């Protein structure tokens, strides 16, 4: 991956992240989960990042185009890998897409997804996938507008605690 890619969103610049950005990835994942459910546990997220963040999982950050470069990123996108359950094809999977509240509704998420999709095509991939929480209507609307389609429904059943420890 090149250190800089073209990014045509005025006032912002794109940069490629690395495994050295672990703490920022964890912080952005925690923010995402807390915004969706302030009572949800986020302790597992650091383990998830440790398990999947590698030099083979692309990571991009968006910074404000300021001279001091001290503010830190205002958005980020991190790709992992998934296997298409129908075809067995390995493809990029969005593990994290987060834009800080003050920078939303400016096209940043769309621009980041375009960067990820271009990268995926350059790597020879024919699809990209993601999972979105069922109550995150704003994200669902964005993904639908960008051409993402529902392919499956994730279902789960909470089991009573007394049965879990058999």
C-alpha positions as CSV (number, residue, x, y, z in Angstrom):
1,X,0.0,0.0,0.0
2,X,1.3,3.4,-0.8
3,X,1.7,5.8,2.1
4,X,-0.6,8.4,0.4
5,X,-3.6,7.8,-1.9
6,X,-5.6,10.4,-3.7
7,X,-8.4,11.8,-1.6
8,X,-10.5,14.6,-2.9
9,X,-12.5,15.8,0.1
10,X,-11.7,19.4,0.8
11,X,-10.3,20.0,4.3
12,X,-9.2,16.5,4.9
13,X,-6.3,14.2,4.1
14,X,-6.0,10.5,3.9
15,X,-3.2,8.5,5.3
16,X,-2.5,4.8,5.6
17,X,-2.4,3.3,9.1
18,X,-0.3,0.4,10.4
19,X,-0.2,-2.0,13.3
20,X,1.4,0.8,15.3
21,X,-2.1,2.4,15.4
22,X,-3.5,-0.4,17.6
23,X,-4.5,2.0,20.4
24,X,-6.4,4.3,18.1
25,X,-8.2,1.4,16.4
26,X,-9.3,0.2,19.9
27,X,-10.4,3.7,20.8
28,X,-12.4,4.1,17.6
29,X,-14.1,0.7,18.1
30,X,-15.0,1.5,21.7
31,X,-16.5,4.8,20.6
32,X,-18.6,3.0,17.9
33,X,-20.0,0.5,20.4
34,X,-20.6,3.1,23.2
35,X,-22.5,5.4,20.8
36,X,-24.8,2.5,19.8
37,X,-25.3,1.2,23.3
38,X,-23.7,3.1,26.3
39,X,-24.3,0.1,28.6
40,X,-22.6,-2.5,26.3
41,X,-19.3,-4.0,27.4
42,X,-16.3,-3.0,25.3
43,X,-13.6,-5.0,27.1
44,X,-13.5,-7.6,24.3
45,X,-12.6,-5.1,21.6
46,X,-8.9,-4.8,22.4
47,X,-8.7,-8.6,22.1
48,X,-10.5,-8.4,18.7
49,X,-8.0,-5.8,17.5
50,X,-5.1,-7.9,18.8
51,X,-6.4,-11.0,17.0
52,X,-7.0,-9.3,13.6
53,X,-4.8,-6.2,13.2
54,X,-1.8,-7.0,11.0
55,X,0.1,-5.6,8.1
56,X,-2.2,-7.7,5.9
57,X,-5.3,-5.8,7.1
58,X,-5.5,-2.4,5.5
59,X,-6.2,0.6,7.6
60,X,-6.8,4.2,6.6
61,X,-7.2,7.3,8.7
62,X,-8.7,10.7,7.8
63,X,-7.1,13.8,9.4
64,X,-8.2,17.4,9.1
65,X,-5.9,19.1,6.6
66,X,-4.2,21.3,9.1
67,X,-0.6,22.3,9.4
68,X,0.0,21.1,12.9
69,X,-1.0,17.5,12.4
70,X,-1.6,17.1,16.2
71,X,-5.3,16.6,16.4
72,X,-5.4,12.9,15.5
73,X,-7.7,11.2,13.1
74,X,-11.3,12.2,12.7
75,X,-12.3,9.0,10.9
76,X,-10.9,5.6,10.1
77,X,-11.6,2.4,8.1
78,X,-10.1,-1.0,8.8
79,X,-10.5,-4.0,6.6
80,X,-10.1,-7.6,7.6
81,X,-10.9,-10.8,5.6
82,X,-14.0,-12.9,5.4
83,X,-15.0,-16.0,3.5
84,X,-18.1,-15.9,1.4
85,X,-20.2,-18.7,2.8
86,X,-21.7,-19.6,-0.6
87,X,-18.7,-19.5,-2.9
88,X,-15.8,-19.9,-0.4
89,X,-14.2,-16.8,-1.8
90,X,-11.9,-14.8,0.5
91,X,-12.7,-11.1,0.4
92,X,-12.2,-7.8,2.3
93,X,-14.6,-7.3,5.2
94,X,-15.1,-3.9,7.0
95,X,-14.1,-4.4,10.6
96,X,-14.3,-0.7,11.5
97,X,-15.8,2.4,9.9
98,X,-16.0,5.3,12.2
99,X,-16.3,9.1,11.8
100,X,-16.2,11.3,14.9
101,X,-19.5,13.2,15.6
102,X,-18.2,16.6,14.6
103,X,-17.2,15.4,11.1
104,X,-20.3,13.4,10.1
105,X,-22.5,14.1,7.1
106,X,-19.6,15.5,5.1
107,X,-19.0,12.6,2.8
108,X,-16.1,11.1,4.8
109,X,-17.5,7.6,5.3
110,X,-18.5,7.5,1.6
111,X,-15.0,8.6,0.6
112,X,-13.4,6.0,2.9
113,X,-15.5,3.3,1.4
114,X,-14.5,4.4,-2.1
115,X,-10.9,4.1,-1.1
116,X,-11.4,0.6,0.4
117,X,-13.4,-0.5,-2.7
118,X,-10.7,0.8,-5.1
119,X,-8.0,-1.0,-3.0
120,X,-10.1,-4.2,-3.1
121,X,-10.4,-4.1,-6.8
122,X,-6.7,-3.4,-7.3
123,X,-6.1,-6.6,-5.2
124,X,-8.4,-8.6,-7.5
125,X,-11.3,-8.9,-5.2
126,X,-14.8,-8.9,-6.6
127,X,-16.7,-8.1,-3.4
128,X,-16.5,-6.4,-0.1
129,X,-18.7,-7.1,2.9
130,X,-19.6,-5.7,6.3
131,X,-22.0,-6.2,9.2
132,X,-24.1,-3.5,10.6
133,X,-26.1,-3.5,13.8
134,X,-29.9,-3.8,13.1
135,X,-30.7,-0.6,15.1
136,X,-28.0,1.5,13.3
137,X,-30.4,3.1,10.7
138,X,-28.0,5.8,9.6
139,X,-25.3,3.3,8.7
140,X,-27.8,1.0,7.0
141,X,-29.0,3.9,4.9
142,X,-25.4,4.9,3.9
143,X,-24.5,1.3,2.9
144,X,-27.8,0.9,0.9
145,X,-27.2,4.1,-0.9
146,X,-23.7,2.9,-1.8
147,X,-25.0,-0.3,-3.3
148,X,-24.5,-2.7,-0.4
149,X,-27.3,-5.3,-0.2
150,X,-28.4,-7.6,2.6
151,X,-27.4,-11.1,2.0
152,X,-28.2,-12.9,5.3
153,X,-29.8,-12.2,8.6
154,X,-27.7,-12.9,11.7
155,X,-29.8,-14.6,14.3
156,X,-28.9,-15.4,17.9
157,X,-30.6,-16.8,21.0
158,X,-29.6,-15.8,24.5
159,X,-29.3,-18.9,26.7
160,X,-30.2,-18.9,30.4
161,X,-27.1,-18.6,32.6
162,X,-28.0,-21.8,34.6
163,X,-27.7,-23.9,31.4
164,X,-24.5,-22.3,30.1
165,X,-22.2,-23.8,32.8
166,X,-23.3,-27.4,32.6
